[in-house]
Amino acid sequence: MKVPLLANSLSVRLCAVIVTTLMLSQSLHAIPLRVLAWNDEIAGRKLALGDAKGSVTIEAMHPSKRTKPYQVAAGDKPVVIQALDKTDKDGKPAASQILIPQGTKQPLLLLLPDEKSATGLRLHVIDDDTTDFPWGGIRFINASGKKLAFVFEKKSVILPVSWTPVSVNPGGVSRNMETQLFIFDQPAVPIYSAIWEQQQDVRMLIFIVAGKDPRLGPVAMKMISEDRRVSLAKPAADNKK
């Protein structure tokens, strides 16, 4: 039996609508993005996140703490950071595209200073998911310009010069942990030595940069800690309101 032309046409259009809907739902799939300002100057700026759904002002930025998660979705428009305190040639807020690597589950957007950028910012995204950066773990980004080695409890990890994170998971129970940092080709004398309090409920993101004061050593560390007990306690407190 032949299928009527009208019915066949409707079937084709229905399939097209379904495919289009699926494509849109995938492209608009939202992921939680958090923001970390590099310094107080950036934290004090008026910035917003923009995507296919609109824009939202970033609240409570701090150089030693991640912001709350913002759900962002890339559709017809890319995800951007908008500088509400700077304008482009059309009088609109200056904007820079946020490149989120494919497969990123929990993007953390680092906002770094960049005078050459229209927004005054250099953007860098790393995956902050607890699968690769678990509680109790340590994650290094070595931007010091020197290849380094991190030593803890007689174990060592090489830290190449790269904005690609290197993760360390000491494991075990919470305890005091002896740590040292060496320039890779100068293993005789540590450039840093300290006892760290290793806590299984805390993960530590550490940026290693070139030291500005020779008296304090050739490198400096910017440490960003996050305690899951705080994040677990907040929903419980909100539910009591």
C-alpha positions as a Markdown table, in Angstrom:
| # | Residue | x | y | z |
|---|---|---|---|---|
| 1 | Met | 0.0 | 0.0 | 0.0 |
| 2 | Lys | 1.4 | 3.4 | -0.9 |
| 3 | Val | 1.8 | 6.0 | 1.9 |
| 4 | Pro | 0.0 | 9.3 | 1.1 |
| 5 | Leu | 2.3 | 12.1 | 0.1 |
| 6 | Leu | 0.9 | 14.4 | 2.9 |
| 7 | Ala | 1.5 | 11.8 | 5.6 |
| 8 | Asn | 5.0 | 11.1 | 4.4 |
| 9 | Ser | 5.8 | 14.9 | 4.4 |
| 10 | Leu | 4.5 | 15.3 | 7.9 |
| 11 | Ser | 6.6 | 12.3 | 9.0 |
| 12 | Val | 9.7 | 13.9 | 7.6 |
| 13 | Arg | 9.0 | 17.2 | 9.2 |
| 14 | Leu | 8.3 | 15.5 | 12.6 |
| 15 | Cys | 11.6 | 13.7 | 12.4 |
| 16 | Ala | 13.4 | 17.0 | 11.5 |
| 17 | Val | 11.8 | 18.7 | 14.6 |
| 18 | Ile | 12.9 | 15.8 | 16.9 |
| 19 | Val | 16.5 | 15.9 | 15.5 |
| 20 | Thr | 16.6 | 19.7 | 15.9 |
| 21 | Thr | 15.3 | 19.5 | 19.4 |
| 22 | Leu | 17.8 | 16.9 | 20.4 |
| 23 | Met | 20.6 | 19.0 | 18.9 |
| 24 | Leu | 19.5 | 22.1 | 20.7 |
| 25 | Ser | 19.2 | 20.2 | 24.0 |
| 26 | Gln | 22.7 | 18.9 | 23.7 |
| 27 | Ser | 24.2 | 22.3 | 22.7 |
| 28 | Leu | 22.4 | 24.0 | 25.5 |
| 29 | His | 23.5 | 21.4 | 28.1 |
| 30 | Ala | 24.5 | 23.5 | 31.1 |
| 31 | Ile | 27.6 | 22.8 | 33.2 |
| 32 | Pro | 28.6 | 24.3 | 36.6 |
| 33 | Leu | 31.4 | 26.9 | 36.2 |
| 34 | Arg | 33.2 | 28.6 | 39.1 |
| 35 | Val | 35.5 | 31.6 | 39.0 |
| 36 | Leu | 38.7 | 32.3 | 40.8 |
| 37 | Ala | 40.2 | 35.8 | 40.6 |
| 38 | Trp | 44.0 | 36.0 | 40.6 |
| 39 | Asn | 44.3 | 39.1 | 42.8 |
| 40 | Asp | 42.3 | 41.7 | 44.8 |
| 41 | Glu | 42.2 | 44.1 | 41.8 |
| 42 | Ile | 40.4 | 41.5 | 39.6 |
| 43 | Ala | 38.2 | 40.4 | 42.5 |
| 44 | Gly | 37.0 | 44.0 | 42.9 |
| 45 | Arg | 36.0 | 44.4 | 39.2 |
| 46 | Lys | 32.4 | 44.2 | 37.8 |
| 47 | Leu | 32.3 | 41.1 | 35.6 |
| 48 | Ala | 29.6 | 38.9 | 34.2 |
| 49 | Leu | 29.2 | 35.6 | 32.5 |
| 50 | Gly | 27.3 | 35.5 | 29.2 |
| 51 | Asp | 26.0 | 32.5 | 27.3 |
| 52 | Ala | 23.1 | 31.5 | 25.0 |
| 53 | Lys | 20.6 | 32.2 | 27.8 |
| 54 | Gly | 21.8 | 35.6 | 28.7 |
| 55 | Ser | 24.2 | 37.1 | 31.3 |
| 56 | Val | 24.6 | 37.0 | 35.0 |
| 57 | Thr | 26.9 | 39.2 | 37.2 |
| 58 | Ile | 29.6 | 37.3 | 39.0 |
| 59 | Glu | 29.3 | 37.7 | 42.8 |
| 60 | Ala | 31.7 | 37.6 | 45.7 |
| 61 | Met | 34.9 | 37.0 | 43.8 |
| 62 | His | 38.0 | 36.5 | 46.0 |
| 63 | Pro | 41.7 | 35.7 | 45.2 |
| 64 | Ser | 41.8 | 32.8 | 47.7 |
| 65 | Lys | 38.3 | 31.3 | 47.2 |
| 66 | Arg | 36.2 | 29.9 | 44.3 |
| 67 | Thr | 32.9 | 31.6 | 43.6 |
| 68 | Lys | 29.6 | 29.7 | 43.8 |
| 69 | Pro | 28.8 | 27.6 | 40.7 |
| 70 | Tyr | 27.2 | 29.3 | 37.7 |
| 71 | Gln | 25.3 | 27.2 | 35.2 |
| 72 | Val | 26.6 | 28.1 | 31.7 |
| 73 | Ala | 25.4 | 26.7 | 28.3 |
| 74 | Ala | 27.0 | 27.2 | 24.9 |
| 75 | Gly | 24.5 | 27.4 | 22.1 |
| 76 | Asp | 24.4 | 29.8 | 19.2 |
| 77 | Lys | 26.5 | 32.1 | 21.2 |
| 78 | Pro | 29.8 | 31.1 | 22.9 |
| 79 | Val | 30.3 | 31.4 | 26.7 |
| 80 | Val | 32.0 | 34.7 | 27.4 |
| 81 | Ile | 33.3 | 36.8 | 30.3 |
| 82 | Gln | 31.9 | 40.4 | 30.1 |
| 83 | Ala | 33.8 | 43.4 | 31.6 |
| 84 | Leu | 31.0 | 45.6 | 32.8 |
| 85 | Asp | 33.6 | 48.3 | 33.6 |
| 86 | Lys | 35.0 | 48.4 | 30.1 |
| 87 | Thr | 33.4 | 49.0 | 26.7 |
| 88 | Asp | 34.1 | 48.0 | 23.2 |
| 89 | Lys | 34.0 | 50.2 | 20.0 |
| 90 | Asp | 30.2 | 49.8 | 19.9 |
| 91 | Gly | 29.7 | 50.9 | 23.5 |
| 92 | Lys | 28.9 | 47.4 | 24.7 |
| 93 | Pro | 30.7 | 45.6 | 27.6 |
| 94 | Ala | 34.1 | 44.3 | 26.4 |
| 95 | Ala | 34.0 | 40.5 | 26.2 |
| 96 | Ser | 36.4 | 37.6 | 25.9 |
| 97 | Gln | 35.4 | 34.0 | 24.9 |
| 98 | Ile | 35.8 | 31.3 | 27.5 |
| 99 | Leu | 37.2 | 28.2 | 25.9 |
| 100 | Ile | 36.1 | 25.2 | 27.9 |
| 101 | Pro | 37.9 | 22.0 | 26.8 |
| 102 | Gln | 35.7 | 19.2 | 25.6 |
| 103 | Gly | 34.9 | 16.7 | 28.4 |
| 104 | Thr | 35.3 | 19.2 | 31.2 |
| 105 | Lys | 32.9 | 18.4 | 34.0 |
| 106 | Gln | 33.5 | 21.1 | 36.6 |
| 107 | Pro | 35.3 | 24.0 | 34.9 |
| 108 | Leu | 37.2 | 26.5 | 37.1 |
| 109 | Leu | 37.8 | 29.8 | 35.3 |
| 110 | Leu | 41.0 | 31.5 | 36.4 |
| 111 | Leu | 41.0 | 35.3 | 35.8 |
| 112 | Leu | 44.5 | 36.6 | 35.3 |
| 113 | Pro | 45.6 | 40.1 | 34.5 |
| 114 | Asp | 46.4 | 40.9 | 30.8 |
| 115 | Glu | 46.7 | 44.6 | 29.8 |
| 116 | Lys | 46.7 | 43.7 | 26.1 |
| 117 | Ser | 43.2 | 42.1 | 26.3 |
| 118 | Ala | 40.1 | 44.1 | 25.7 |
| 119 | Thr | 38.7 | 42.9 | 29.0 |
| 120 | Gly | 42.0 | 43.3 | 30.8 |
| 121 | Leu | 41.9 | 39.6 | 31.6 |
| 122 | Arg | 43.6 | 36.4 | 30.5 |
| 123 | Leu | 41.3 | 33.4 | 30.8 |
| 124 | His | 42.4 | 29.9 | 31.7 |
| 125 | Val | 40.1 | 27.0 | 32.4 |
| 126 | Ile | 41.0 | 23.8 | 34.3 |
| 127 | Asp | 38.7 | 20.9 | 35.2 |
| 128 | Asp | 38.1 | 21.1 | 38.9 |
| 129 | Asp | 36.1 | 17.8 | 39.1 |
| 130 | Thr | 36.8 | 15.7 | 42.3 |
| 131 | Thr | 37.4 | 12.6 | 40.1 |
| 132 | Asp | 40.8 | 13.8 | 39.1 |
| 133 | Phe | 41.3 | 16.2 | 42.0 |
| 134 | Pro | 39.9 | 14.4 | 45.0 |
| 135 | Trp | 39.4 | 15.5 | 48.6 |
| 136 | Gly | 42.7 | 15.1 | 50.4 |
| 137 | Gly | 44.5 | 15.8 | 47.2 |
| 138 | Ile | 47.0 | 18.5 | 46.2 |
| 139 | Arg | 47.1 | 20.0 | 42.7 |
| 140 | Phe | 50.0 | 22.1 | 41.4 |
| 141 | Ile | 50.3 | 24.6 | 38.6 |
| 142 | Asn | 53.9 | 25.5 | 38.1 |
| 143 | Ala | 54.1 | 28.9 | 36.5 |
| 144 | Ser | 57.5 | 29.7 | 38.0 |
| 145 | Gly | 59.6 | 29.3 | 34.9 |
| 146 | Lys | 61.6 | 26.6 | 36.6 |
| 147 | Lys | 61.2 | 22.8 | 36.5 |
| 148 | Leu | 60.6 | 21.7 | 40.1 |
| 149 | Ala | 60.3 | 18.6 | 42.2 |
| 150 | Phe | 57.9 | 18.2 | 45.1 |
| 151 | Val | 58.8 | 15.8 | 47.8 |
| 152 | Phe | 56.5 | 14.5 | 50.5 |
| 153 | Glu | 57.1 | 11.6 | 52.9 |
| 154 | Lys | 60.0 | 10.3 | 50.8 |
| 155 | Lys | 57.9 | 10.4 | 47.6 |
| 156 | Ser | 58.7 | 12.8 | 44.8 |
| 157 | Val | 56.6 | 14.3 | 42.0 |
| 158 | Ile | 58.1 | 16.3 | 39.0 |
| 159 | Leu | 56.4 | 19.6 | 38.3 |
| 160 | Pro | 57.1 | 20.7 | 34.8 |
| 161 | Val | 56.7 | 24.4 | 33.8 |
| 162 | Ser | 53.1 | 24.2 | 32.5 |
| 163 | Trp | 49.6 | 25.5 | 33.2 |
| 164 | Thr | 48.5 | 21.9 | 33.0 |
| 165 | Pro | 47.8 | 20.8 | 36.6 |
| 166 | Val | 49.8 | 18.0 | 38.3 |
| 167 | Ser | 47.8 | 16.2 | 40.9 |
| 168 | Val | 49.2 | 14.5 | 44.0 |
| 169 | Asn | 47.0 | 12.3 | 46.3 |
| 170 | Pro | 48.9 | 11.4 | 49.5 |
| 171 | Gly | 46.0 | 9.2 | 50.7 |
| 172 | Gly | 45.8 | 7.7 | 54.2 |
| 173 | Val | 44.5 | 9.5 | 57.2 |
| 174 | Ser | 44.7 | 13.1 | 58.2 |
| 175 | Arg | 48.2 | 13.8 | 59.6 |
| 176 | Asn | 51.2 | 16.1 | 59.6 |
| 177 | Met | 53.2 | 15.7 | 56.5 |
| 178 | Glu | 56.8 | 16.8 | 55.8 |
| 179 | Thr | 57.1 | 18.5 | 52.5 |
| 180 | Gln | 60.0 | 20.0 | 50.4 |
| 181 | Leu | 60.4 | 21.7 | 47.1 |
| 182 | Phe | 63.5 | 21.5 | 44.9 |
| 183 | Ile | 64.7 | 23.0 | 41.7 |
| 184 | Phe | 64.8 | 19.9 | 39.6 |
| 185 | Asp | 68.5 | 20.1 | 38.6 |
| 186 | Gln | 69.6 | 21.3 | 42.1 |
| 187 | Pro | 68.5 | 18.4 | 44.3 |
| 188 | Ala | 71.0 | 19.0 | 47.1 |
| 189 | Val | 69.3 | 22.0 | 48.8 |
| 190 | Pro | 65.5 | 22.5 | 49.1 |
| 191 | Ile | 64.1 | 25.9 | 48.2 |
| 192 | Tyr | 61.2 | 25.3 | 50.5 |
| 193 | Ser | 60.6 | 23.0 | 53.5 |
| 194 | Ala | 57.6 | 22.8 | 55.8 |
| 195 | Ile | 55.2 | 20.6 | 57.7 |
| 196 | Trp | 51.8 | 20.6 | 56.2 |
| 197 | Glu | 48.6 | 19.5 | 57.9 |
| 198 | Gln | 47.2 | 16.8 | 55.5 |
| 199 | Gln | 43.4 | 16.7 | 55.9 |
| 200 | Gln | 41.3 | 14.2 | 54.0 |
| 201 | Asp | 38.4 | 16.6 | 53.9 |
| 202 | Val | 40.4 | 19.4 | 52.3 |
| 203 | Arg | 41.9 | 19.7 | 48.8 |
| 204 | Met | 44.6 | 22.3 | 48.0 |
| 205 | Leu | 45.2 | 24.0 | 44.7 |
| 206 | Ile | 48.7 | 25.5 | 44.6 |
| 207 | Phe | 50.0 | 28.0 | 42.0 |
| 208 | Ile | 53.8 | 28.3 | 42.0 |
| 209 | Val | 55.1 | 31.5 | 40.6 |
| 210 | Ala | 58.5 | 33.3 | 40.4 |
| 211 | Gly | 59.5 | 34.9 | 43.7 |
| 212 | Lys | 59.6 | 38.7 | 43.8 |
| 213 | Asp | 61.8 | 38.9 | 46.9 |
| 214 | Pro | 65.2 | 37.1 | 46.6 |
| 215 | Arg | 65.4 | 36.8 | 50.4 |
| 216 | Leu | 62.3 | 34.6 | 50.4 |
| 217 | Gly | 63.5 | 32.2 | 47.7 |
| 218 | Pro | 63.2 | 31.9 | 43.9 |
| 219 | Val | 59.6 | 30.9 | 44.0 |
| 220 | Ala | 56.4 | 31.8 | 45.8 |
| 221 | Met | 53.2 | 29.8 | 46.3 |
| 222 | Lys | 49.6 | 30.8 | 46.1 |
| 223 | Met | 47.4 | 28.3 | 48.0 |
| 224 | Ile | 43.7 | 27.9 | 47.5 |
| 225 | Ser | 42.1 | 25.4 | 49.9 |
| 226 | Glu | 38.6 | 24.0 | 49.8 |
| 227 | Asp | 36.9 | 22.1 | 52.6 |
| 228 | Arg | 34.1 | 19.7 | 51.7 |
| 229 | Arg | 32.7 | 20.0 | 55.3 |
| 230 | Val | 31.9 | 23.6 | 54.6 |
| 231 | Ser | 30.1 | 22.8 | 51.3 |
| 232 | Leu | 28.2 | 20.0 | 53.0 |
| 233 | Ala | 27.2 | 22.2 | 55.9 |
| 234 | Lys | 25.8 | 25.0 | 53.7 |
| 235 | Pro | 22.9 | 23.1 | 52.1 |
| 236 | Ala | 21.9 | 21.8 | 55.6 |
| 237 | Ala | 21.9 | 25.4 | 56.9 |
| 238 | Asp | 19.8 | 26.6 | 54.0 |
| 239 | Asn | 17.2 | 23.9 | 54.6 |
| 240 | Lys | 16.7 | 25.1 | 58.1 |
| 241 | Lys | 15.8 | 28.6 | 57.0 |
